[in-house]
Amino acid sequence: MASWKSFERDDIPAWLAGAAAVSPLVSVAATEILMGAALVALIVLRRRWRVPGLWLPLAIFMLLTLTSLVANGHFREGLPQIKKFYVYLMLFLVTSAIDNVRQIRAIASGWAIAAALSSAWALNQFYNKYEDARDAHQDFYSAYVADRITGFMDHWMTFSNQMMMALLIVGAIVFFSVDRRWIAWTVGAGALISVALIAAETRSVWLATAIGGVYLIWFWKRWVLLAVPAVIAIAVLANPFEIGDRILSPLRPRGDVDSSAHRAMLRRIGWEMIKAHPWWGVGPEQVWRQAKDYMPPGAPAPRTSEYYGHLENDYIQYAAERGVPAMLALMGAIAWALLDFGRALFRLRPGAEQKWVLHGAVAVIVATLVAGWFSWNLNTSTVLAMFLAVIGCGYASLKLGTKDAAKEAGDLCKD
């Protein structure tokens, strides 16, 4: 297979899969179209499909989702979650179509560029919101928390999760890439993404990004971690744009403005659902329809301003909606990827270019799992598609490079 620099007909699946992997940062519609095109290209050109080892728990998750739908009825209402299975195709498209590290680097460059552009637009949004609050003589914190920057997306949680993944990939490149020719501009993109991520003021994603970043720094230069508490302390004391207040808000919430109490209530509702329906849940797309029926005894009446569309927690949401076994199957698939990448990193020869790909994938998975405790991030198609593309790049990297890497690919991916 030729590289990106030498285009041939057989490169078409890689180009389309790469474009599909980057497009979640811009448009869900473009992602779905490009995924379909990549699928057709792989079929027409009779390319072999490479199936990651996690396919089994992932298939079990899908089967249990269908079982939950059948057990609970509401077929028409639950159909959107069945349609979302299409997004999982991203994992197999990237794993099968990508053939060299240069192609993975091109995808990572696309993520960095698209995230930087989205960040630039988001910072313009931030400036306008700040000026609007000042002109209206409003408290900026109260006005902004309810209507934050979104970049190219339609919600700040989606934007923040995407910027988190892009920033961790950039960090992996800067820390571990052997090819230093693309580092300077990547650092610039990372700086812009970092500023926008901070300005989004999404506390859960801040925490998740920090944990993913600690993982990367630990394997890069551990002594740098000593600076992390100092950076946080400076942010709290300087408090630019009330960012320090946002950091401390879990300890000093501002009444109804902060959502910690509501999230705690949603977790209690989910627990009541799980106790009542541990095996098959209440059914796909039924949590928001039945949430208020599972309010715990003695709970205050829900306010009209509070959102009950989902439980703001990947683990509780999937268990309550589709049953505990389905949730464990999905988390088992993600854990399988972590195990595969960890094994590959342990065996990889020093100086291998695949190192940044695998470290980046591990950091993204860890951060996404942390963020998933505070939001249903894996249900958002653009977040899920990018997450699966990162894992796909990790699996694609296993079959590249030295003979040892090729042998590892044979162990971890089956053709």
C-alpha positions as CSV (number, residue, x, y, z in Angstrom):
1,M,0.0,0.0,0.0
2,A,1.4,3.4,-1.0
3,S,1.8,6.2,1.5
4,W,-0.3,9.4,1.6
5,K,2.3,11.0,-0.7
6,S,1.8,8.6,-3.5
7,F,-1.9,8.2,-4.2
8,E,-3.2,5.1,-5.9
9,R,-6.6,3.4,-6.2
10,D,-5.9,1.2,-3.2
11,D,-5.4,4.3,-1.1
12,I,-9.0,5.3,-1.5
13,P,-10.3,3.4,1.6
14,A,-7.5,5.0,3.8
15,W,-8.3,8.5,2.5
16,L,-12.0,8.0,3.1
17,A,-11.6,6.3,6.5
18,G,-9.1,9.1,7.6
19,A,-11.6,11.8,6.5
20,A,-14.3,10.0,8.4
21,A,-12.2,9.9,11.5
22,V,-11.5,13.6,11.4
23,S,-15.0,14.8,10.4
24,P,-16.7,14.3,13.8
25,L,-15.0,17.5,14.9
26,V,-16.9,19.3,12.2
27,S,-20.2,17.5,11.3
28,V,-22.0,14.3,12.2
29,A,-23.6,14.2,8.7
30,A,-20.3,14.3,7.0
31,T,-19.0,11.6,9.3
32,E,-21.9,9.3,8.4
33,I,-21.5,9.9,4.7
34,L,-17.7,9.4,4.7
35,M,-18.1,6.2,6.8
36,G,-20.5,4.9,4.2
37,A,-18.1,5.8,1.4
38,A,-15.2,4.1,3.1
39,L,-17.3,1.0,3.6
40,V,-18.1,0.8,-0.1
41,A,-14.5,1.4,-1.0
42,L,-13.3,-1.5,1.2
43,I,-15.9,-3.8,-0.3
44,V,-15.4,-2.8,-3.9
45,L,-11.6,-3.1,-3.6
46,R,-11.9,-6.4,-1.8
47,R,-9.8,-5.3,1.1
48,R,-9.4,-7.7,4.0
49,W,-11.1,-6.7,7.2
50,R,-9.0,-6.7,10.3
51,V,-11.1,-7.3,13.4
52,P,-9.8,-6.2,16.8
53,G,-10.0,-8.7,19.6
54,L,-12.6,-6.5,21.4
55,W,-15.2,-7.4,18.8
56,L,-16.6,-10.2,21.0
57,P,-17.7,-8.1,24.1
58,L,-18.8,-5.3,21.7
59,A,-21.0,-7.8,19.8
60,I,-22.4,-9.0,23.2
61,F,-23.2,-5.4,24.1
62,M,-25.2,-5.0,20.9
63,L,-26.9,-8.3,21.3
64,L,-27.9,-7.4,24.9
65,T,-29.2,-4.0,23.7
66,L,-31.4,-5.8,21.2
67,T,-32.5,-8.1,23.9
68,S,-33.4,-5.2,26.2
69,L,-35.4,-3.7,23.4
70,V,-37.4,-7.0,22.9
71,A,-37.9,-7.6,26.6
72,N,-39.2,-4.1,27.2
73,G,-41.1,-3.4,24.0
74,H,-41.2,0.2,22.8
75,F,-39.6,-0.8,19.5
76,R,-40.2,2.5,17.7
77,E,-39.0,4.6,20.6
78,G,-35.9,2.5,21.1
79,L,-34.9,2.5,17.4
80,P,-32.5,5.5,17.6
81,Q,-30.2,3.5,19.8
82,I,-30.2,0.6,17.3
83,K,-29.4,3.1,14.5
84,K,-26.4,4.3,16.6
85,F,-24.8,0.9,16.0
86,Y,-23.7,2.3,12.6
87,V,-21.3,4.6,14.4
88,Y,-19.4,1.6,15.8
89,L,-18.4,0.8,12.2
90,M,-15.8,3.5,12.6
91,L,-13.6,1.2,14.7
92,F,-13.5,-1.4,12.0
93,L,-13.1,1.0,9.1
94,V,-10.0,2.7,10.6
95,T,-8.5,-0.6,11.7
96,S,-8.9,-2.2,8.3
97,A,-8.1,0.8,6.0
98,I,-5.1,2.4,7.6
99,D,-1.8,0.8,6.6
100,N,1.1,3.0,7.9
101,V,2.1,5.4,10.5
102,R,2.1,8.3,8.0
103,Q,-1.6,7.7,7.5
104,I,-2.2,7.7,11.3
105,R,-0.1,10.9,11.5
106,A,-2.3,12.5,8.8
107,I,-5.4,11.6,10.8
108,A,-3.8,13.1,14.0
109,S,-2.8,16.2,12.1
110,G,-6.5,16.5,10.9
111,W,-7.7,16.2,14.5
112,A,-5.2,18.9,15.6
113,I,-6.1,21.3,12.8
114,A,-9.9,20.8,13.1
115,A,-9.8,21.1,16.9
116,A,-7.7,24.2,16.6
117,L,-10.2,25.8,14.2
118,S,-13.1,24.8,16.4
119,S,-11.2,26.3,19.4
120,A,-10.6,29.5,17.6
121,W,-14.3,29.8,16.8
122,A,-15.1,28.9,20.4
123,L,-12.9,31.6,21.8
124,N,-14.7,34.1,19.6
125,Q,-17.9,32.9,21.1
126,F,-16.4,33.3,24.6
127,Y,-15.4,36.9,23.9
128,N,-18.9,37.7,22.6
129,K,-20.5,36.1,25.7
130,Y,-18.2,38.0,28.0
131,E,-19.0,41.3,26.3
132,D,-22.8,40.5,26.4
133,A,-22.7,39.8,30.1
134,R,-20.7,43.0,30.8
135,D,-23.1,45.1,28.7
136,A,-26.1,43.6,30.5
137,H,-24.5,44.1,33.9
138,Q,-24.8,40.4,34.6
139,D,-22.7,38.2,36.8
140,F,-20.5,36.5,34.2
141,Y,-20.3,33.2,36.1
142,S,-24.1,32.7,36.4
143,A,-24.7,33.9,32.8
144,Y,-21.9,31.8,31.3
145,V,-22.3,28.4,33.0
146,A,-25.8,28.0,31.5
147,D,-24.7,28.9,28.0
148,R,-21.0,28.1,27.3
149,I,-18.9,27.9,24.2
150,T,-19.5,25.1,21.8
151,G,-17.1,25.6,18.9
152,F,-18.4,23.8,15.8
153,M,-20.7,21.6,17.9
154,D,-24.1,22.3,19.4
155,H,-23.3,21.7,23.1
156,W,-20.3,22.5,25.4
157,M,-20.1,18.9,26.7
158,T,-19.6,17.6,23.1
159,F,-17.1,20.3,22.4
160,S,-15.2,19.7,25.6
161,N,-14.9,16.0,25.1
162,Q,-13.7,16.4,21.6
163,M,-11.1,19.0,22.6
164,M,-10.0,16.6,25.4
165,M,-9.3,13.8,23.0
166,A,-7.5,16.1,20.5
167,L,-5.4,17.7,23.2
168,L,-4.3,14.3,24.5
169,I,-3.4,13.1,21.1
170,V,-1.3,16.3,20.6
171,G,0.4,15.6,23.9
172,A,1.3,12.1,22.9
173,I,2.8,13.4,19.6
174,V,4.8,16.0,21.4
175,F,6.1,13.7,24.1
176,F,6.7,10.5,22.1
177,S,6.9,11.0,18.4
178,V,10.3,10.2,16.9
179,D,9.7,12.4,13.9
180,R,10.2,15.9,15.3
181,R,9.4,17.7,12.0
182,W,5.8,18.3,12.8
183,I,6.2,19.1,16.5
184,A,6.3,23.0,16.3
185,W,3.0,23.6,14.7
186,T,1.4,20.7,16.7
187,V,2.4,22.5,19.9
188,G,0.8,25.7,18.6
189,A,-2.5,23.8,17.9
190,G,-2.3,22.2,21.3
191,A,-1.9,25.6,23.0
192,L,-5.0,27.0,21.2
193,I,-7.0,23.8,22.1
194,S,-5.9,24.1,25.7
195,V,-7.1,27.7,26.0
196,A,-10.5,26.8,24.6
197,L,-10.8,23.8,26.8
198,I,-10.1,25.9,29.9
199,A,-12.6,28.5,28.6
200,A,-15.3,25.9,28.2
201,E,-15.3,25.5,32.0
202,T,-16.5,21.9,31.9
203,R,-15.2,20.6,35.3
204,S,-15.6,16.9,34.5
205,V,-13.6,17.2,31.3
206,W,-10.9,19.3,33.1
207,L,-10.5,16.4,35.6
208,A,-10.5,13.8,32.8
209,T,-8.0,15.7,30.7
210,A,-5.8,16.2,33.8
211,I,-5.8,12.4,34.5
212,G,-5.1,11.6,30.9
213,G,-2.3,14.2,30.9
214,V,-0.8,12.7,34.1
215,Y,-0.7,9.3,32.4
216,L,1.2,10.8,29.4
217,I,3.6,12.8,31.5
218,W,4.3,9.9,33.8
219,F,5.7,7.9,30.9
220,W,7.5,11.0,29.5
221,K,9.1,13.0,32.3
222,R,7.7,12.2,35.7
223,W,9.3,15.2,37.4
224,V,7.1,17.6,35.4
225,L,4.2,16.3,37.5
226,L,5.5,18.4,40.3
227,A,4.4,21.5,38.5
228,V,0.7,20.4,38.3
229,P,-0.3,21.5,41.8
230,A,1.4,24.9,41.2
231,V,-0.5,25.5,38.0
232,I,-3.9,24.7,39.7
233,A,-3.0,27.0,42.6
234,I,-2.2,29.8,40.3
235,A,-5.5,29.4,38.4
236,V,-7.4,29.4,41.7
237,L,-5.6,32.5,43.1
238,A,-5.6,34.5,39.9
239,N,-9.2,33.5,39.1
240,P,-9.2,34.8,35.5
241,F,-12.8,35.0,34.1
242,E,-13.8,33.3,37.4
243,I,-12.1,30.0,36.4
244,G,-10.8,29.6,39.9
245,D,-14.4,29.8,41.2
246,R,-15.3,27.1,38.7
247,I,-12.5,24.8,39.9
248,L,-13.7,25.2,43.5
249,S,-17.4,25.0,42.7
250,P,-17.7,21.3,43.7
251,L,-16.6,22.4,47.2
252,R,-18.4,25.8,47.1
253,P,-21.4,25.4,44.7
254,R,-23.5,28.4,43.8
255,G,-26.9,27.0,44.4
256,D,-28.9,26.1,41.3
257,V,-26.2,27.3,39.0
258,D,-23.9,24.3,39.6
259,S,-25.2,20.8,38.7
260,S,-23.5,18.6,41.3
261,A,-26.7,18.1,43.4
262,H,-28.8,17.3,40.3
263,R,-26.2,14.8,39.1
264,A,-26.3,13.1,42.5
265,M,-30.1,12.9,42.1
266,L,-29.8,11.4,38.6
267,R,-27.5,8.7,40.0
268,R,-30.0,7.8,42.7
269,I,-32.8,7.6,40.0
270,G,-30.5,5.3,38.0
271,W,-29.9,3.1,41.0
272,E,-33.6,2.7,41.6
273,M,-34.0,1.6,37.9
274,I,-31.1,-0.8,38.2
275,K,-32.6,-2.4,41.4
276,A,-35.9,-2.8,39.7
277,H,-34.6,-4.0,36.3
278,P,-31.0,-5.4,36.8
279,W,-30.9,-7.7,33.7
280,W,-32.5,-5.9,30.8
281,G,-33.0,-2.3,32.2
282,V,-36.0,-0.2,31.4
283,G,-35.3,-0.3,27.7
284,P,-33.4,1.8,25.1
285,E,-34.6,5.4,25.1
286,Q,-36.8,4.8,28.1
287,V,-34.7,6.4,30.9
288,W,-35.8,9.9,30.1
289,R,-39.4,8.8,29.7
290,Q,-39.6,7.0,33.0
291,A,-37.0,9.0,35.1
292,K,-39.6,10.8,37.3
293,D,-41.3,7.5,38.1
294,Y,-38.1,6.3,39.8
295,M,-37.5,9.3,42.0
296,P,-36.2,8.0,45.4
297,P,-38.5,8.2,48.4
298,G,-38.5,11.6,50.1
299,A,-36.8,13.3,47.1
300,P,-37.9,16.9,46.4
301,A,-40.2,17.4,43.5
302,P,-38.2,18.0,40.2
303,R,-37.8,21.5,39.0
304,T,-38.9,22.4,35.5
305,S,-35.4,23.7,34.8
306,E,-33.8,20.4,35.6
307,Y,-32.9,18.1,32.7
308,Y,-33.8,14.4,33.0
309,G,-33.0,13.4,29.4
310,H,-30.4,11.0,30.6
311,L,-28.5,10.1,33.8
312,E,-25.2,12.0,33.1
313,N,-23.2,8.9,33.7
314,D,-22.1,6.2,31.2
315,Y,-22.1,3.4,33.7
316,I,-25.4,4.0,35.4
317,Q,-27.1,5.0,32.2
318,Y,-26.3,1.8,30.3
319,A,-27.0,-0.4,33.3
320,A,-30.4,1.4,33.9
321,E,-31.3,1.5,30.3
322,R,-30.1,-1.9,29.0
323,G,-29.2,-3.9,32.1
324,V,-26.0,-4.5,34.1
325,P,-24.7,-7.2,31.7
326,A,-24.9,-4.9,28.7
327,M,-23.0,-2.2,30.6
328,L,-20.3,-4.7,31.7
329,A,-20.0,-5.9,28.1
330,L,-19.4,-2.4,26.7
331,M,-16.9,-1.6,29.5
332,G,-15.3,-5.0,28.9
333,A,-14.7,-4.1,25.2
334,I,-13.0,-0.8,26.2
335,A,-10.9,-2.6,28.8
336,W,-9.9,-5.1,26.1
337,A,-8.5,-2.3,24.0
338,L,-6.6,-1.0,27.1
339,L,-5.1,-4.4,27.7
340,D,-4.1,-4.8,24.1
341,F,-2.4,-1.4,23.9
342,G,-0.7,-1.9,27.2
343,R,0.7,-5.2,26.1
344,A,1.9,-3.7,22.8
345,L,3.6,-0.8,24.6
346,F,5.4,-3.2,26.9
347,R,6.8,-5.2,24.0
348,L,7.5,-2.3,21.6
349,R,11.1,-1.7,20.8
350,P,12.6,1.6,22.0
351,G,12.2,4.5,19.6
352,A,9.3,3.0,17.7
353,E,7.0,5.6,16.1
354,Q,4.0,3.6,17.1
355,K,4.6,4.6,20.7
356,W,2.8,8.0,20.4
357,V,-0.2,6.3,18.8
358,L,-0.6,3.8,21.5
359,H,0.1,6.2,24.4
360,G,-2.3,8.6,22.9
361,A,-5.0,5.9,22.6
362,V,-4.5,4.8,26.2
363,A,-4.7,8.4,27.4
364,V,-7.9,9.1,25.5
365,I,-9.5,5.9,26.7
366,V,-8.7,6.6,30.4
367,A,-9.8,10.2,30.1
368,T,-13.1,9.2,28.4
369,L,-13.8,6.7,31.1
370,V,-13.3,9.4,33.8
371,A,-15.5,11.9,31.9
372,G,-18.1,9.2,31.6
373,W,-18.8,9.3,35.3
374,F,-20.1,12.8,34.9
375,S,-21.9,12.6,31.5
376,W,-23.3,10.1,28.9
377,N,-20.5,11.1,26.6
378,L,-20.5,7.8,24.6
379,N,-24.0,8.4,23.4
380,T,-23.1,11.5,21.5
381,S,-22.3,10.3,17.9
382,T,-19.5,12.8,17.2
383,V,-17.8,12.0,20.5
384,L,-18.3,8.2,20.1
385,A,-17.1,8.3,16.5
386,M,-13.9,10.2,17.4
387,F,-13.3,7.9,20.4
388,L,-13.7,4.8,18.2
389,A,-11.4,6.3,15.5
390,V,-8.7,6.8,18.2
391,I,-9.0,3.1,19.2
392,G,-9.0,2.1,15.6
393,C,-5.7,4.0,15.0
394,G,-4.3,2.2,18.0
395,Y,-5.2,-1.2,16.5
396,A,-4.0,-0.1,13.1
397,S,-0.6,0.8,14.6
398,L,-0.2,-2.8,16.0
399,K,0.3,-4.2,12.5
400,L,3.0,-1.7,11.5
401,G,6.7,-1.2,11.8
402,T,9.2,-3.9,12.7
403,K,8.7,-7.7,12.5
404,D,8.1,-7.7,16.2
405,A,5.3,-5.2,15.8
406,A,3.9,-7.3,13.0
407,K,3.9,-10.3,15.2
408,E,2.1,-8.4,17.9
409,A,-0.5,-7.4,15.4
410,G,-1.0,-11.1,14.5
411,D,-1.6,-11.8,18.2
412,L,-3.9,-8.9,18.8
413,C,-5.8,-8.5,15.6
414,K,-7.1,-11.3,13.4
415,D,-7.5,-10.9,9.7
